[in-house]
C-alpha cells in the first residue's frame, strides 16, 4: 500500500525526520504497530539489505537508513510491547573477548531489528561465560558472534563450547561473522552458520529461528 511504501522509501533514503513523521501519522490514523513494522519498516530494510549486498549502498548509507528505521521504531516500540506483539525471536549479538570492534556488530543489530527481531546487544570484548549468562537471561535461541582480528577468532569456539557444555544453553545456535572469517572456519568451530555481511546475518537468523 502507498502509505507503507512511503515509509519504506523514507528508510531507504535515510530520511529519519520523514520516517518518524510517517510512523506518527500511521499511529494517529489507528494503524496497528505490527502492520507498520511488517509492511513498512521490514520491507524498507530488506531493500537496504539487497542494495548493500549488490554494492549499490555502502556502510555509511546503511547506517543512515538504519537511523531512519530507528526513528520510526522508537514511535511504535511501546505500542508493540503493549500489544504483546510477537517479534520473530530474540538474537544476542556481541564481539568476542579481546576484540573492541563494534561497527559491524552495530550494523548487524540494526539490520536484525529492522528485520523484526528482538535484539540484545551484548557489547564488545565479551568473555564466553557472559554470553552464556545473557543467553539464559534472555531466552535467546540465536547468538551472533563478531571478530575482526585473527587473534580473537578462537574466542568464538570458546563461546560455542561453553554454550554446549551448559544444559540451559546447549540448544542455542551460533552464527559468526567478521572480516577474517570464512564458511570453512565457521564449520570447523561448530557454528550453526556464517554471514559475510549484515544483510546475510538477517537471512541466516531467519533460517536458524
GROMACS elastic network, one bead per residue, 0.5 to 0.9 nm:
[ bonds ]
;  ai    aj funct       b0    kb
    1     4     6  0.55428   500
    1     5     6  0.61397   500
    1     6     6  0.88133   500
    1    39     6  0.83729   500
    2     6     6  0.61763   500
    2     7     6  0.87313   500
    3     6     6  0.54413   500
    3     7     6  0.67288   500
    3     8     6  0.89404   500
    3    22     6  0.83006   500
    3    26     6  0.80911   500
    3    40     6  0.83033   500
    4     7     6  0.51254   500
    4     8     6  0.61809   500
    4     9     6  0.85481   500
    4    22     6  0.88528   500
    4    26     6  0.89085   500
    4    35     6  0.88621   500
    4    36     6  0.70949   500
    4    39     6  0.59877   500
    4    41     6  0.82524   500
    5     9     6  0.59757   500
    5    10     6  0.85320   500
    5    39     6  0.81272   500
    5    40     6  0.64186   500
    5    43     6  0.85684   500
    5    44     6  0.80836   500
    6     9     6  0.50019   500
    6    10     6  0.61587   500
    6    11     6  0.87178   500
    6    19     6  0.84390   500
    6    22     6  0.79470   500
    6    40     6  0.80220   500
    7    10     6  0.51094   500
    7    11     6  0.64463   500
    7    12     6  0.87760   500
    7    18     6  0.77638   500
    7    19     6  0.56749   500
    7    20     6  0.87950   500
    7    22     6  0.61871   500
    7    23     6  0.73990   500
    7    36     6  0.86071   500
    7    40     6  0.56054   500
    7    41     6  0.70891   500
    7    44     6  0.75851   500
    7    72     6  0.86921   500
    8    11     6  0.51966   500
    8    12     6  0.62769   500
    8    13     6  0.86949   500
    8    19     6  0.80994   500
    8    39     6  0.82646   500
    8    41     6  0.58412   500
    8    42     6  0.79427   500
    8    43     6  0.63732   500
    8    45     6  0.75769   500
    8    47     6  0.86233   500
    8    69     6  0.87559   500
    9    13     6  0.60866   500
    9    14     6  0.83897   500
    9    15     6  0.86264   500
    9    19     6  0.86407   500
    9    40     6  0.87184   500
    9    44     6  0.64801   500
   10    13     6  0.51480   500
   10    14     6  0.59875   500
   10    15     6  0.51143   500
   10    16     6  0.72038   500
   10    17     6  0.86407   500
   10    18     6  0.61360   500
   10    19     6  0.54425   500
   10    22     6  0.87801   500
   10    44     6  0.81096   500
   10    65     6  0.82215   500
   10    68     6  0.72750   500
   10    69     6  0.86185   500
   11    15     6  0.61000   500
   11    16     6  0.70926   500
   11    18     6  0.85344   500
   11    19     6  0.63729   500
   11    40     6  0.88499   500
   11    41     6  0.73652   500
   11    44     6  0.58219   500
   11    45     6  0.70974   500
   11    48     6  0.83614   500
   11    64     6  0.83962   500
   11    65     6  0.51290   500
   11    66     6  0.72660   500
   11    67     6  0.82079   500
   11    68     6  0.52101   500
   11    69     6  0.56586   500
   11    72     6  0.88626   500
   12    15     6  0.78680   500
   12    44     6  0.58224   500
   12    45     6  0.69830   500
   12    47     6  0.70670   500
   12    48     6  0.59708   500
   12    61     6  0.88260   500
   12    62     6  0.83897   500
   12    64     6  0.87909   500
   12    65     6  0.56178   500
   12    66     6  0.87047   500
   12    68     6  0.82945   500
   12    69     6  0.88224   500
   13    16     6  0.87774   500
   13    61     6  0.83855   500
   13    64     6  0.81720   500
   13    65     6  0.64489   500
   13    68     6  0.84269   500
   14    17     6  0.89643   500
   14    18     6  0.89570   500
   14    19     6  0.83921   500
   14    61     6  0.72800   500
   14    62     6  0.80199   500
   14    63     6  0.83006   500
   14    66     6  0.73004   500
   14    67     6  0.70366   500
   14    68     6  0.52657   500
   14    69     6  0.80135   500
   15    18     6  0.54996   500
   15    19     6  0.62169   500
   15    20     6  0.87116   500
   15    64     6  0.78898   500
   15    65     6  0.73288   500
   15    67     6  0.84236   500
   15    68     6  0.56571   500
   15    69     6  0.89561   500
   16    19     6  0.50666   500
   16    20     6  0.60655   500
   16    21     6  0.85576   500
   16    64     6  0.80736   500
   16    65     6  0.77995   500
   16    66     6  0.88500   500
   16    67     6  0.63576   500
   16    69     6  0.71781   500
   16    70     6  0.80204   500
   16    71     6  0.57890   500
   16    72     6  0.76493   500
   17    20     6  0.53389   500
   17    21     6  0.62576   500
   17    22     6  0.86564   500
   17    68     6  0.73989   500
   17    71     6  0.75829   500
   17    72     6  0.89415   500
   18    21     6  0.51045   500
   18    22     6  0.60127   500
   18    23     6  0.85099   500
   18    68     6  0.81468   500
   18    72     6  0.89031   500
   19    22     6  0.51634   500
   19    23     6  0.61209   500
   19    24     6  0.85840   500
   19    68     6  0.59354   500
   19    69     6  0.70690   500
   19    70     6  0.88915   500
   19    71     6  0.65700   500
   19    72     6  0.54921   500
   20    23     6  0.51879   500
   20    24     6  0.61856   500
   20    25     6  0.86440   500
   20    68     6  0.74483   500
   20    69     6  0.83936   500
   20    70     6  0.85620   500
   20    71     6  0.51747   500
   20    73     6  0.81665   500
   20    74     6  0.82330   500
   20    75     6  0.71111   500
   21    24     6  0.50737   500
   21    25     6  0.61358   500
   21    26     6  0.86532   500
   21    71     6  0.89793   500
   21    72     6  0.78724   500
   22    25     6  0.50121   500
   22    26     6  0.61138   500
   22    27     6  0.85398   500
   22    72     6  0.77443   500
   23    26     6  0.51706   500
   23    27     6  0.61873   500
   23    28     6  0.85760   500
   23    33     6  0.88706   500
   23    36     6  0.72785   500
   23    71     6  0.86079   500
   23    72     6  0.54127   500
   23    73     6  0.81141   500
   23    75     6  0.65785   500
   23    76     6  0.73520   500
   24    27     6  0.51670   500
   24    28     6  0.61168   500
   24    29     6  0.86050   500
   24    72     6  0.78338   500
   24    75     6  0.65901   500
   24    76     6  0.83071   500
   25    29     6  0.60977   500
   25    30     6  0.87220   500
   25    31     6  0.89002   500
   26    29     6  0.50010   500
   26    30     6  0.64874   500
   26    31     6  0.54141   500
   26    32     6  0.81861   500
   26    33     6  0.85901   500
   26    36     6  0.75146   500
   27    30     6  0.51584   500
   27    31     6  0.53042   500
   27    32     6  0.69508   500
   27    33     6  0.70831   500
   27    36     6  0.83841   500
   27    75     6  0.83658   500
   27    76     6  0.77819   500
   28    31     6  0.74570   500
   30    33     6  0.88988   500
   31    34     6  0.85443   500
   31    35     6  0.69504   500
   31    36     6  0.71336   500
   32    35     6  0.53215   500
   32    36     6  0.65264   500
   32    37     6  0.88263   500
   32    76     6  0.89044   500
   32    79     6  0.83541   500
   32    80     6  0.85799   500
   33    36     6  0.50553   500
   33    37     6  0.62156   500
   33    38     6  0.86153   500
   33    75     6  0.89065   500
   33    76     6  0.55144   500
   33    77     6  0.78467   500
   33    79     6  0.61032   500
   33    80     6  0.57917   500
   33    83     6  0.83323   500
   33    85     6  0.85616   500
   34    37     6  0.50762   500
   34    38     6  0.59863   500
   34    39     6  0.82074   500
   34    76     6  0.82916   500
   34    79     6  0.86421   500
   34    80     6  0.65486   500
   34    83     6  0.86715   500
   34    85     6  0.68531   500
   34    86     6  0.88035   500
   35    38     6  0.51003   500
   35    39     6  0.54364   500
   35    40     6  0.74279   500
   36    39     6  0.55058   500
   36    40     6  0.51961   500
   36    41     6  0.66081   500
   36    42     6  0.87168   500
   36    72     6  0.89884   500
   36    76     6  0.78528   500
   37    40     6  0.56108   500
   37    42     6  0.60263   500
   37    43     6  0.87028   500
   37    72     6  0.88865   500
   37    73     6  0.77415   500
   37    76     6  0.78893   500
   37   114     6  0.81221   500
   37   115     6  0.87723   500
   37   116     6  0.72418   500
   38    41     6  0.62929   500
   38    42     6  0.53520   500
   38    43     6  0.71705   500
   38   115     6  0.84358   500
   38   116     6  0.73689   500
   39    42     6  0.65105   500
   39    43     6  0.62998   500
   39    44     6  0.85956   500
   40    43     6  0.57371   500
   40    44     6  0.61655   500
   40    45     6  0.87972   500
   41    44     6  0.51560   500
   41    45     6  0.62158   500
   41    46     6  0.85237   500
   41    69     6  0.63759   500
   41    72     6  0.78815   500
   41    73     6  0.79860   500
   41   114     6  0.62074   500
   41   115     6  0.78843   500
   41   116     6  0.85580   500
   42    45     6  0.52479   500
   42    46     6  0.60260   500
   42    47     6  0.87702   500
   42    69     6  0.89088   500
   42   113     6  0.86626   500
   42   114     6  0.53732   500
   42   115     6  0.51108   500
   42   116     6  0.66021   500
   43    47     6  0.63644   500
   43    48     6  0.87364   500
   43   114     6  0.86434   500
   43   115     6  0.82168   500
   44    47     6  0.53678   500
   44    48     6  0.65041   500
   44    49     6  0.88018   500
   44    65     6  0.87746   500
   44    69     6  0.82632   500
   44   114     6  0.82572   500
   45    49     6  0.60955   500
   45    50     6  0.86352   500
   45    62     6  0.89271   500
   45    65     6  0.76563   500
   45    66     6  0.76176   500
   45    69     6  0.76297   500
   45   111     6  0.68978   500
   45   114     6  0.57540   500
   45   115     6  0.69156   500
   46    50     6  0.62626   500
   46    51     6  0.86565   500
   46   111     6  0.85796   500
   46   114     6  0.80974   500
   46   115     6  0.73382   500
   46   199     6  0.79939   500
   47    50     6  0.50743   500
   47    51     6  0.61281   500
   47    52     6  0.84421   500
   48    51     6  0.51585   500
   48    52     6  0.59804   500
   48    53     6  0.85993   500
   48    57     6  0.73556   500
   48    61     6  0.88639   500
   48    62     6  0.66878   500
   48    65     6  0.74420   500
   48    66     6  0.89230   500
   48   199     6  0.82989   500
   49    52     6  0.50453   500
   49    53     6  0.62021   500
   49    54     6  0.86293   500
   49    57     6  0.86305   500
   49    62     6  0.81456   500
   49   111     6  0.78387   500
   49   198     6  0.76417   500
   49   200     6  0.80004   500
   49   202     6  0.88153   500
   50    53     6  0.51990   500
   50    54     6  0.62573   500
   50    55     6  0.87203   500
   50    56     6  0.84942   500
   50    57     6  0.88402   500
   50   199     6  0.72881   500
   51    54     6  0.50272   500
   51    55     6  0.61547   500
   51    57     6  0.54136   500
   51    58     6  0.84921   500
   52    55     6  0.51119   500
   52    56     6  0.58121   500
   52    58     6  0.59994   500
   52    59     6  0.77568   500
   52    61     6  0.89104   500
   52    62     6  0.73168   500
   52   197     6  0.87691   500
   52   198     6  0.87739   500
   52   199     6  0.73843   500
   53    56     6  0.75798   500
   53    57     6  0.79589   500
   53   197     6  0.77161   500
   53   198     6  0.89199   500
   53   199     6  0.70086   500
   53   200     6  0.81553   500
   54    57     6  0.75941   500
   55    58     6  0.65050   500
   57    60     6  0.82454   500
   57    61     6  0.60599   500
   57    62     6  0.66935   500
   58    61     6  0.54868   500
   58    62     6  0.61807   500
   58    63     6  0.87222   500
   59    63     6  0.60935   500
   59    64     6  0.86239   500
   59   107     6  0.82272   500
   60    63     6  0.51496   500
   60    64     6  0.63107   500
   60    65     6  0.87225   500
   61    64     6  0.50175   500
   61    65     6  0.61604   500
   61    66     6  0.85113   500
   62    66     6  0.60430   500
   62    67     6  0.85562   500
   62   107     6  0.79393   500
   62   111     6  0.89437   500
   63    67     6  0.61600   500
   63    68     6  0.87280   500
   63   107     6  0.69194   500
   63   110     6  0.82302   500
   64    67     6  0.50236   500
   64    68     6  0.64454   500
   64    69     6  0.87141   500
   65    68     6  0.51001   500
   65    69     6  0.62531   500
   65    70     6  0.86835   500
   66    70     6  0.61195   500
   66    71     6  0.86122   500
   66   107     6  0.80828   500
   66   110     6  0.60052   500
   66   111     6  0.71311   500
   66   114     6  0.75924   500
   67    70     6  0.50213   500
   67    71     6  0.62462   500
   67    72     6  0.88795   500
   67   110     6  0.84198   500
   68    71     6  0.50922   500
   68    72     6  0.66268   500
   68    73     6  0.85867   500
   69    72     6  0.53947   500
   69    73     6  0.60133   500
   69    74     6  0.86724   500
   69   110     6  0.84386   500
   69   113     6  0.88781   500
   69   114     6  0.67344   500
   70    74     6  0.59250   500
   70    75     6  0.86739   500
   70   110     6  0.80296   500
   70   113     6  0.86030   500
   70   114     6  0.81113   500
   71    74     6  0.54101   500
   71    75     6  0.70120   500
   72    75     6  0.53511   500
   72    76     6  0.67041   500
   72    77     6  0.86883   500
   73    76     6  0.52310   500
   73    77     6  0.56495   500
   73   113     6  0.88200   500
   73   114     6  0.84153   500
   74    77     6  0.54436   500
   74    78     6  0.76045   500
   75    78     6  0.70885   500
   75    79     6  0.78489   500
   76    79     6  0.51772   500
   76    80     6  0.61040   500
   76    81     6  0.87017   500
   77    80     6  0.50721   500
   77    81     6  0.62872   500
   77    82     6  0.86761   500
   78    81     6  0.51281   500
   78    82     6  0.62050   500
   78    83     6  0.86642   500
   79    83     6  0.60715   500
   79    84     6  0.84072   500
   79    85     6  0.85097   500
   80    83     6  0.51582   500
   80    84     6  0.60892   500
   80    85     6  0.51248   500
   80    86     6  0.82598   500
   80    87     6  0.88298   500
   81    85     6  0.61579   500
   81    86     6  0.88341   500
   82    85     6  0.76153   500
   83    86     6  0.87998   500
   86    89     6  0.76479   500
   87    90     6  0.76954   500
   87   116     6  0.58153   500
   87   117     6  0.54604   500
   87   118     6  0.60833   500
   88   115     6  0.85616   500
   88   116     6  0.59370   500
   88   117     6  0.51171   500
   88   118     6  0.72652   500
   88   206     6  0.81366   500
   88   209     6  0.78100   500
   89   116     6  0.82047   500
   89   117     6  0.54860   500
   89   118     6  0.59565   500
   89   119     6  0.84472   500
   89   140     6  0.72428   500
   89   141     6  0.76961   500
   89   142     6  0.84537   500
   89   209     6  0.71570   500
   90   117     6  0.59880   500
   90   119     6  0.56599   500
   90   120     6  0.72421   500
   90   138     6  0.74312   500
   90   139     6  0.73760   500
   90   141     6  0.67568   500
   90   142     6  0.69912   500
   90   143     6  0.87295   500
   91   109     6  0.87419   500
   91   112     6  0.81406   500
   91   117     6  0.69265   500
   91   118     6  0.63707   500
   91   119     6  0.50545   500
   91   120     6  0.62181   500
   91   121     6  0.85731   500
   91   135     6  0.88796   500
   91   138     6  0.88466   500
   91   140     6  0.56048   500
   91   141     6  0.68169   500
   91   142     6  0.50188   500
   91   143     6  0.55598   500
   91   144     6  0.70732   500
   91   205     6  0.78889   500
   92   109     6  0.86448   500
   92   118     6  0.86751   500
   92   119     6  0.58699   500
   92   121     6  0.59988   500
   92   122     6  0.65398   500
   92   131     6  0.82937   500
   92   134     6  0.77414   500
   92   135     6  0.72246   500
   92   138     6  0.83446   500
   92   140     6  0.66238   500
   92   141     6  0.85262   500
   92   142     6  0.65860   500
   92   144     6  0.59868   500
   92   145     6  0.84200   500
   93   105     6  0.68424   500
   93   106     6  0.86354   500
   93   108     6  0.78404   500
   93   109     6  0.67693   500
   93   119     6  0.72960   500
   93   120     6  0.62880   500
   93   121     6  0.51876   500
   93   122     6  0.57940   500
   93   123     6  0.75510   500
   93   142     6  0.87605   500
   93   143     6  0.58779   500
   93   145     6  0.59829   500
   93   146     6  0.77367   500
   94   102     6  0.83667   500
   94   105     6  0.65014   500
   94   106     6  0.89016   500
   94   120     6  0.85743   500
   94   121     6  0.61327   500
   94   123     6  0.51155   500
   94   124     6  0.58348   500
   94   125     6  0.80425   500
   94   126     6  0.69987   500
   94   131     6  0.82094   500
   94   143     6  0.81333   500
   94   144     6  0.64433   500
   94   145     6  0.53833   500
   94   146     6  0.61446   500
   94   147     6  0.89525   500
   95    98     6  0.85146   500
   95    99     6  0.62924   500
   95   100     6  0.70716   500
   95   101     6  0.70603   500
   95   102     6  0.70921   500
   95   105     6  0.69292   500
   95   122     6  0.77411   500
   95   123     6  0.63738   500
   95   125     6  0.57662   500
   95   126     6  0.62638   500
   95   144     6  0.85035   500
   95   145     6  0.57146   500
   95   147     6  0.58567   500
   95   148     6  0.85176   500
   96    99     6  0.58458   500
   96   100     6  0.82743   500
   96   123     6  0.88956   500
   96   124     6  0.64579   500
   96   125     6  0.51552   500
   96   126     6  0.50222   500
   96   127     6  0.63633   500
   96   128     6  0.77291   500
   96   145     6  0.65670   500
   96   146     6  0.62966   500
   96   147     6  0.61276   500
   96   152     6  0.68920   500
   96   153     6  0.78220   500
   96   155     6  0.59013   500
   96   156     6  0.65262   500
   96   159     6  0.82302   500
   97   100     6  0.81382   500
   97   124     6  0.71744   500
   97   128     6  0.76231   500
   97   147     6  0.88244   500
   97   152     6  0.69159   500
   97   155     6  0.63504   500
   97   156     6  0.87238   500
   98   124     6  0.82518   500
   98   125     6  0.50298   500
   98   126     6  0.76616   500
   98   127     6  0.83431   500
   98   149     6  0.89986   500
   98   151     6  0.84573   500
   98   152     6  0.60895   500
   98   155     6  0.82895   500
   99   102     6  0.86943   500
   99   124     6  0.65177   500
   99   125     6  0.50905   500
   99   126     6  0.82571   500
   99   146     6  0.86312   500
   99   147     6  0.64896   500
   99   148     6  0.70508   500
   99   149     6  0.70071   500
   99   151     6  0.87860   500
   99   152     6  0.62650   500
  100   123     6  0.87795   500
  100   124     6  0.53095   500
  100   125     6  0.56661   500
  100   147     6  0.87652   500
  100   148     6  0.85982   500
  101   104     6  0.74747   500
  101   105     6  0.77393   500
  101   124     6  0.68663   500
  101   125     6  0.85086   500
  101   146     6  0.84194   500
  101   147     6  0.75609   500
  101   148     6  0.65929   500
  101   149     6  0.88396   500
  102   105     6  0.50007   500
  102   106     6  0.58843   500
  102   107     6  0.84570   500
  102   123     6  0.76715   500
  102   124     6  0.66096   500
  102   146     6  0.84853   500
  103   106     6  0.51567   500
  103   107     6  0.61723   500
  103   108     6  0.86917   500
  104   107     6  0.50904   500
  104   108     6  0.62546   500
  104   109     6  0.86893   500
  104   146     6  0.76785   500
  104   148     6  0.87927   500
  104   177     6  0.87341   500
  104   178     6  0.73577   500
  104   197     6  0.81186   500
  104   198     6  0.72932   500
  105   108     6  0.51543   500
  105   109     6  0.62425   500
  105   110     6  0.87375   500
  105   121     6  0.84040   500
  105   123     6  0.83066   500
  105   124     6  0.86177   500
  105   144     6  0.86571   500
  105   145     6  0.82645   500
  105   146     6  0.64317   500
  105   177     6  0.89489   500
  105   178     6  0.87316   500
  105   198     6  0.82706   500
  106   109     6  0.50434   500
  106   110     6  0.62343   500
  106   111     6  0.86279   500
  106   121     6  0.80975   500
  106   123     6  0.89357   500
  107   110     6  0.51865   500
  107   111     6  0.61534   500
  107   112     6  0.85398   500
  107   198     6  0.61647   500
  107   199     6  0.89754   500
  108   111     6  0.51354   500
  108   112     6  0.60082   500
  108   113     6  0.85355   500
  108   144     6  0.87194   500
  108   197     6  0.79236   500
  108   199     6  0.74545   500
  108   201     6  0.67618   500
  108   202     6  0.76667   500
  109   112     6  0.52099   500
  109   113     6  0.62038   500
  109   114     6  0.85894   500
  109   119     6  0.64346   500
  109   120     6  0.80774   500
  109   121     6  0.69064   500
  109   198     6  0.83024   500
  110   113     6  0.51509   500
  110   114     6  0.61249   500
  110   115     6  0.85290   500
  110   119     6  0.85562   500
  110   198     6  0.87335   500
  111   115     6  0.60731   500
  111   116     6  0.88708   500
  111   198     6  0.65031   500
  111   199     6  0.66855   500
  111   201     6  0.82825   500
  111   202     6  0.67013   500
  112   116     6  0.65494   500
  112   117     6  0.55525   500
  112   118     6  0.77204   500
  112   119     6  0.70228   500
  112   198     6  0.82116   500
  112   199     6  0.83759   500
  112   201     6  0.77027   500
  112   202     6  0.55212   500
  112   205     6  0.81434   500
  113   116     6  0.52954   500
  113   117     6  0.50294   500
  113   118     6  0.61893   500
  113   119     6  0.63241   500
  114   117     6  0.73557   500
  115   202     6  0.66886   500
  115   203     6  0.89903   500
  115   206     6  0.89189   500
  117   202     6  0.89084   500
  117   205     6  0.88475   500
  120   123     6  0.89655   500
  120   134     6  0.84813   500
  120   138     6  0.79685   500
  120   140     6  0.87102   500
  121   124     6  0.89943   500
  122   126     6  0.73781   500
  122   130     6  0.86476   500
  122   131     6  0.76303   500
  122   134     6  0.77366   500
  123   126     6  0.69271   500
  124   146     6  0.88322   500
  126   129     6  0.83716   500
  126   130     6  0.64369   500
  126   131     6  0.70236   500
  127   130     6  0.55878   500
  127   131     6  0.67864   500
  127   155     6  0.78528   500
  127   158     6  0.86125   500
  127   159     6  0.75834   500
  128   131     6  0.52364   500
  128   132     6  0.64274   500
  128   133     6  0.87967   500
  128   155     6  0.75556   500
  128   156     6  0.81867   500
  128   158     6  0.61802   500
  128   160     6  0.80821   500
  128   161     6  0.87055   500
  128   162     6  0.64058   500
  128   163     6  0.81061   500
  129   132     6  0.50462   500
  129   133     6  0.62120   500
  129   134     6  0.86696   500
  129   159     6  0.74758   500
  129   162     6  0.69937   500
  129   163     6  0.84434   500
  130   134     6  0.61180   500
  130   135     6  0.85286   500
  131   134     6  0.51125   500
  131   135     6  0.61055   500
  131   136     6  0.86721   500
  131   143     6  0.83865   500
  131   159     6  0.70170   500
  131   162     6  0.87697   500
  131   163     6  0.80877   500
  132   135     6  0.51544   500
  132   136     6  0.63409   500
  132   137     6  0.86491   500
  132   159     6  0.76526   500
  132   162     6  0.69798   500
  132   163     6  0.57986   500
  132   166     6  0.79793   500
  132   168     6  0.86393   500
  132   169     6  0.68006   500
  133   136     6  0.52333   500
  133   137     6  0.61062   500
  133   138     6  0.86530   500
  133   169     6  0.89834   500
  134   138     6  0.59916   500
  134   139     6  0.81300   500
  134   140     6  0.82260   500
  135   138     6  0.54075   500
  135   139     6  0.56227   500
  135   140     6  0.53594   500
  135   141     6  0.75429   500
  135   142     6  0.84680   500
  135   143     6  0.77384   500
  135   163     6  0.86162   500
  135   168     6  0.86229   500
  135   169     6  0.67354   500
  135   172     6  0.77629   500
  136   139     6  0.52998   500
  136   140     6  0.73350   500
  136   168     6  0.65676   500
  136   169     6  0.65747   500
  137   140     6  0.81404   500
  138   141     6  0.89375   500
  139   169     6  0.86765   500
  140   143     6  0.71929   500
  140   169     6  0.89530   500
  140   172     6  0.71914   500
  141   169     6  0.82619   500
  141   171     6  0.70747   500
  141   173     6  0.61127   500
  141   174     6  0.85954   500
  141   208     6  0.84699   500
  141   209     6  0.72351   500
  142   171     6  0.89593   500
  142   172     6  0.55465   500
  142   174     6  0.58327   500
  142   175     6  0.73813   500
  142   205     6  0.71061   500
  142   208     6  0.70897   500
  142   209     6  0.71654   500
  143   172     6  0.69317   500
  143   173     6  0.61992   500
  143   175     6  0.62127   500
  143   176     6  0.83814   500
  143   205     6  0.89534   500
  144   173     6  0.86124   500
  144   174     6  0.58437   500
  144   176     6  0.56525   500
  144   177     6  0.76838   500
  144   201     6  0.82772   500
  144   205     6  0.87200   500
  145   156     6  0.67812   500
  145   159     6  0.87459   500
  145   174     6  0.71713   500
  145   175     6  0.63059   500
  145   177     6  0.64255   500
  145   178     6  0.84398   500
  146   153     6  0.84686   500
  146   156     6  0.80850   500
  146   175     6  0.88378   500
  146   176     6  0.59496   500
  146   177     6  0.51380   500
  146   178     6  0.54190   500
  146   179     6  0.89964   500
  147   150     6  0.76459   500
  147   151     6  0.88736   500
  147   152     6  0.62293   500
  147   153     6  0.57709   500
  147   155     6  0.84193   500
  147   156     6  0.78803   500
  147   176     6  0.81089   500
  147   177     6  0.67429   500
  147   178     6  0.51367   500
  147   179     6  0.75499   500
  147   180     6  0.77934   500
  147   181     6  0.79660   500
  148   151     6  0.87255   500
  148   152     6  0.74980   500
  148   153     6  0.77468   500
  148   177     6  0.84289   500
  148   178     6  0.51654   500
  148   179     6  0.55786   500
  148   180     6  0.63297   500
  148   181     6  0.82352   500
  149   152     6  0.53864   500
  149   153     6  0.65228   500
  149   178     6  0.82614   500
  149   179     6  0.79146   500
  149   180     6  0.67789   500
  150   153     6  0.52914   500
  150   154     6  0.80219   500
  150   180     6  0.62695   500
  150   181     6  0.82288   500
  151   154     6  0.70618   500
  151   155     6  0.85611   500
  152   155     6  0.55120   500
  152   156     6  0.77453   500
  153   156     6  0.56583   500
  153   157     6  0.77285   500
  153   180     6  0.83407   500
  153   181     6  0.79506   500
  154   157     6  0.54577   500
  154   158     6  0.66975   500
  154   189     6  0.84968   500
  155   159     6  0.64024   500
  155   160     6  0.88039   500
  156   159     6  0.52033   500
  156   160     6  0.63337   500
  156   161     6  0.86616   500
  156   176     6  0.78082   500
  156   189     6  0.76537   500
  156   191     6  0.85976   500
  157   160     6  0.50067   500
  157   161     6  0.59902   500
  157   162     6  0.84141   500
  157   188     6  0.89795   500
  157   189     6  0.53418   500
  157   190     6  0.74997   500
  157   191     6  0.80989   500
  158   161     6  0.51838   500
  158   162     6  0.60588   500
  158   163     6  0.86128   500
  158   189     6  0.89746   500
  159   162     6  0.50713   500
  159   163     6  0.61434   500
  159   164     6  0.86272   500
  159   174     6  0.89153   500
  160   163     6  0.52034   500
  160   164     6  0.62290   500
  160   165     6  0.86280   500
  160   170     6  0.89869   500
  160   172     6  0.88969   500
  160   173     6  0.86531   500
  160   174     6  0.69664   500
  160   189     6  0.76735   500
  160   190     6  0.72075   500
  160   191     6  0.71130   500
  161   164     6  0.51564   500
  161   165     6  0.60865   500
  161   166     6  0.88283   500
  161   189     6  0.87834   500
  161   190     6  0.86324   500
  162   165     6  0.51216   500
  162   166     6  0.65013   500
  162   169     6  0.86166   500
  162   170     6  0.86156   500
  163   166     6  0.54880   500
  163   167     6  0.80583   500
  163   168     6  0.80962   500
  163   169     6  0.51841   500
  163   170     6  0.54175   500
  163   171     6  0.80811   500
  163   172     6  0.70936   500
  164   167     6  0.71617   500
  164   168     6  0.87747   500
  164   169     6  0.64603   500
  164   171     6  0.73111   500
  164   172     6  0.79982   500
  165   168     6  0.88461   500
  165   169     6  0.79393   500
  165   170     6  0.65504   500
  166   169     6  0.55369   500
  166   170     6  0.57971   500
  167   170     6  0.52626   500
  167   171     6  0.82006   500
  168   171     6  0.78924   500
  168   172     6  0.88700   500
  169   172     6  0.54244   500
  170   173     6  0.84061   500
  173   191     6  0.73171   500
  173   192     6  0.56624   500
  173   193     6  0.83296   500
  173   208     6  0.70349   500
  173   209     6  0.87280   500
  174   190     6  0.84471   500
  174   191     6  0.52881   500
  174   192     6  0.53001   500
  174   193     6  0.68306   500
  174   194     6  0.88139   500
  174   208     6  0.88925   500
  175   186     6  0.80801   500
  175   191     6  0.58592   500
  175   192     6  0.55998   500
  175   194     6  0.54852   500
  175   195     6  0.71372   500
  175   201     6  0.78533   500
  175   204     6  0.77514   500
  175   205     6  0.79127   500
  175   208     6  0.87195   500
  176   181     6  0.79761   500
  176   186     6  0.67353   500
  176   191     6  0.68758   500
  176   192     6  0.82346   500
  176   193     6  0.64688   500
  176   195     6  0.63547   500
  176   196     6  0.87419   500
  176   201     6  0.85741   500
  177   180     6  0.83539   500
  177   181     6  0.61703   500
  177   182     6  0.80697   500
  177   186     6  0.85175   500
  177   193     6  0.88774   500
  177   194     6  0.58464   500
  177   195     6  0.52980   500
  177   196     6  0.60721   500
  177   197     6  0.72867   500
  177   198     6  0.87053   500
  177   201     6  0.81251   500
  178   181     6  0.55792   500
  178   182     6  0.86229   500
  178   195     6  0.81637   500
  178   196     6  0.71069   500
  178   197     6  0.78828   500
  179   182     6  0.84645   500
  179   196     6  0.78317   500
  179   197     6  0.89504   500
  181   184     6  0.82603   500
  181   185     6  0.63580   500
  181   186     6  0.73339   500
  181   194     6  0.81741   500
  181   196     6  0.80745   500
  182   185     6  0.52227   500
  182   186     6  0.63609   500
  182   187     6  0.87176   500
  182   194     6  0.72323   500
  182   195     6  0.86884   500
  182   196     6  0.79104   500
  183   186     6  0.50252   500
  183   187     6  0.61844   500
  183   188     6  0.86208   500
  183   193     6  0.76062   500
  183   194     6  0.56458   500
  183   195     6  0.81463   500
  183   196     6  0.86842   500
  184   187     6  0.51260   500
  184   188     6  0.61704   500
  184   189     6  0.89018   500
  184   194     6  0.89482   500
  185   189     6  0.64543   500
  185   190     6  0.87641   500
  185   191     6  0.87048   500
  185   194     6  0.87946   500
  186   189     6  0.55489   500
  186   190     6  0.64135   500
  186   191     6  0.51945   500
  186   192     6  0.76878   500
  186   193     6  0.65859   500
  186   194     6  0.59589   500
  187   190     6  0.52419   500
  187   191     6  0.58650   500
  187   192     6  0.76447   500
  187   193     6  0.75867   500
  187   194     6  0.83383   500
  188   191     6  0.77315   500
  190   193     6  0.86363   500
  191   194     6  0.73934   500
  192   208     6  0.78234   500
  193   204     6  0.70634   500
  193   205     6  0.89977   500
  193   208     6  0.83383   500
  194   200     6  0.85895   500
  194   201     6  0.77898   500
  194   204     6  0.78362   500
  195   198     6  0.72673   500
  195   199     6  0.82164   500
  195   200     6  0.52631   500
  195   201     6  0.50319   500
  195   202     6  0.86508   500
  195   203     6  0.86511   500
  195   204     6  0.69738   500
  196   199     6  0.84170   500
  196   200     6  0.63671   500
  196   201     6  0.75109   500
  197   200     6  0.53554   500
  197   201     6  0.63204   500
  198   202     6  0.67121   500
  199   202     6  0.53815   500
  199   203     6  0.67302   500
  199   204     6  0.88325   500
  200   203     6  0.50353   500
  200   204     6  0.60718   500
  200   205     6  0.85401   500
  201   204     6  0.50065   500
  201   205     6  0.60384   500
  201   206     6  0.85885   500
  202   205     6  0.50791   500
  202   206     6  0.62526   500
  202   207     6  0.87344   500
  203   206     6  0.51991   500
  203   207     6  0.64655   500
  203   208     6  0.88518   500
  204   207     6  0.50389   500
  204   208     6  0.61415   500
  204   209     6  0.85908   500
  205   208     6  0.50475   500
  205   209     6  0.60261   500
  206   209     6  0.53920   500
